[in-house]
Amino acid sequence: MEPENRYLLALYTSPRRRGNTSLLLDSLVEGAVEGGVEPVTFRVAEMDIRPCRGCDACARDGECVQKDDMQVIYPHLERAGAVVLAAPIFSMNICAQAKALIDRCQRFWALTYVLKSHPVTEEFAARRKGLFISCCGRDVPETFRCTRPTVAYFFHVIRVREWGSQTYAGVDAAGAIREVGGALEKAREWGGNLRLWSSGEDRWNTRHDPG
Ligand SMILES: Cc1cc2nc3c(=O)[nH]c(=O)nc-3n(C[C@H](O)[C@H](O)[C@H](O)COP(=O)(O)O)c2cc1C
């Protein structure tokens, strides 16, 4: 991985600024910074990211015709060495803010399957890391199964081949994640492990089955 790609893209998608998924991602980012990894963070819920129009214009040139804040995020989806998507469960799946962002990755679908010129090389794709962070109010871990195909698709289409998840059920009130033993520490540890980029070691211990 080129040194300039050794940074973390942190996507906060919950509208609750001090909510549970944000606290988890804050801890992860802190761990990354302690380890010397630069974060680039976006508060997606506060940005102007409109839903995909399904116009298929991206199939012509790989570009999205909607010139909103997604244009700021696109280059980071191509360049970041690690991508973390933090999204709460709303109505049995990821929140609409996260889903809109993923739908807007349709240009990467077009670049892969129509134009056959995805900007992320297979070599880089194999080295990138992904993580999905989520919380839900019901104390039912199976709730996260609904998210799996969508999250797997997201990492597939942006070309992050290795990804895992940290999901917590039964976490509802803003800040309740603080009461879950070891949760914030685990997120911090994942961020801290990003420093291993330079040594070539791999201790991400990723898991592909949310819930
Ligand atoms: C609109 C809305 C819909 C929700 N739907 C569900 C749901 O279907 N299942 C569930 O277990 N929790 C649901 N919740 C609870 C949230 O998943 C829970 O409060 C979570 O901790 C929020 O994470 P955040 O603090 O990062 O936003 C919902 C919350 C909201 C606001």
The ligand as a Gaussian input file, in Angstrom:
#p B3LYP/6-31G(d) Opt

LIG

0 1
 C      -36.179000       5.827000      13.377000
 C      -35.610000       4.758000      14.256000
 C      -35.844000       3.451000      13.933000
 C      -35.309000       2.434000      14.721000
 N      -35.556000       1.142000      14.358000
 C      -35.038000       0.140000      15.109000
 C      -35.273000      -1.222000      14.734000
 O      -35.924000      -1.524000      13.746000
 N      -34.749000      -2.206000      15.501000
 C      -34.009000      -1.913000      16.623000
 O      -33.564000      -2.843000      17.280000
 N      -33.739000      -0.629000      16.983000
 C      -34.234000       0.395000      16.260000
 N      -33.983000       1.707000      16.607000
 C      -33.111000       1.984000      17.774000
 C      -31.679000       2.326000      17.362000
 O      -31.119000       1.326000      16.543000
 C      -30.798000       2.490000      18.615000
 O      -31.302000       3.551000      19.409000
 C      -29.339000       2.727000      18.293000
 O      -28.592000       2.670000      19.490000
 C      -29.117000       4.067000      17.619000
 O      -27.748000       4.272000      17.349000
 P      -27.131000       5.762000      17.313000
 O      -27.172000       6.251000      18.751000
 O      -25.764000       5.590000      16.799000
 O      -28.006000       6.558000      16.423000
 C      -34.523000       2.745000      15.876000
 C      -34.304000       4.097000      16.178000
 C      -34.833000       5.087000      15.393000
 C      -34.563000       6.527000      15.747000

